[in-house]
Amino acid sequence: MDAALRHVALDDKYRLEVGYAYLSGTQALVRLLLAQKARDEAAGYRTAGFVSGYRGSPLGELDIELWRARPFLEQRDIRFVPGVNEELAATSVWGTQMIGLNGETTYDGVFGLWYGKGAGLDRSGDALRHTNGAGTAPRGGVIAVIGDDHAQKSSTHAYHCEPTCADLMIPLLYPADAAEIIEYGLLGWAMSRY
C-alpha cells in the first residue's frame, strides 16, 4: 500500500486554514484569535483583535506563545500588549469596546481577550464589572480566560473563579479540550456581541 504522507510543520497550528493541526490548550487560545478574525472576514467585517493579561501561572505560558505567534497575529491585525497588572490589562481590553464613540474608525470592531489567574480576577473586578455592564461594540466582544488554581500550586490561595464571575455577571464556558477552546471561545465572542 503506497499511502501519501502529509507534510506536517510546527507552524500548522497557526497557518492551516482547513484540516487538522496538533496544538496544546495554550496554542488553542492563540489559534482562537485567528479563527475569530477568519470568521469576521467571512462575514464581511473588518475587525481587529486585542489581547492583554498578566503573566503568571496557571496561564503563565500564554504570553510566551503569543510572542511566538506574533508574525501570524500581526498580519491578521491582532495585537498583544501584556499588562503591567491584571487590572490595567482588563481596562485596556475594555477600551477597545469604545471604538466608534468619538468619530470614524479604521475597523468595524475589535474583539478582545483578557487573561489572568484567580488573584488577577479579584484585582480586576471593578474593570471587568464595568466592561460587562457597559457592553461591547457590535462587532467587538470580549472574552476572559481565567486560570484557576484549585490545589494552590502556584498561588498564595487556592482559587476557583465561579463565585467571582457569578458576582460580576460574567457567564462561564467550560471547554474540555483544545478543540472546544476554539469552539467555545467563538461562541463566547458571539454571546458577548449579542
Phi, psi and omega in degrees: 000126182252087181268133178284133178269137178277135176290132180238134179229155180299330181283355180306326183299337179244340185268320185295136176258336175223156179099193184253145174220144178271129180205155178276175176298320178296317177294328177296326177295322176291315179298327178303317179299316179294323179293321178295318178299316179297319179297316179295317179299319179297331178274358179086017180263141174260096182243166173232166177240152178218131180233133172211149179185188184240137179294141176151152179293154358275009174251029188296341182258358180297316180297322178298316180291326176296321176295319179298323183271006185311314180301320180292321181290313184295324179290348178252015179063040177243125185245135176249123176230105180297146179273149173294325172210173184296323182294315178295324177296315180296320178295322177297315178296320177303317180301330180293340182275359179264013181301136177086355182289333184241035177124202185290154179226161176280330186242157174286337180179168177232119175273131186245151175226124175250142176223149178185173176261182186308311180298327177291327175296316176301311182299325186266007186308315182296312180297318180291323178298315181289324176299312181296318181291325181285336183084182185239167172294147182306327178247024179257251180100149181223137168236150178246133177249119187241126178265109178279157180223072184300325185267002179057044180280327185229013182231163178284341177223148172296148187211140165219141194274348188305310182298320181292316179296323176298317178297323180277357183059040176259118179292150181247141173238141186240085177290145182260344181206181184298321179297319180289335175301316179289312181300311182287327177297316176298319175297320179300316178293322178296317178297319181296319178292324181296000000 
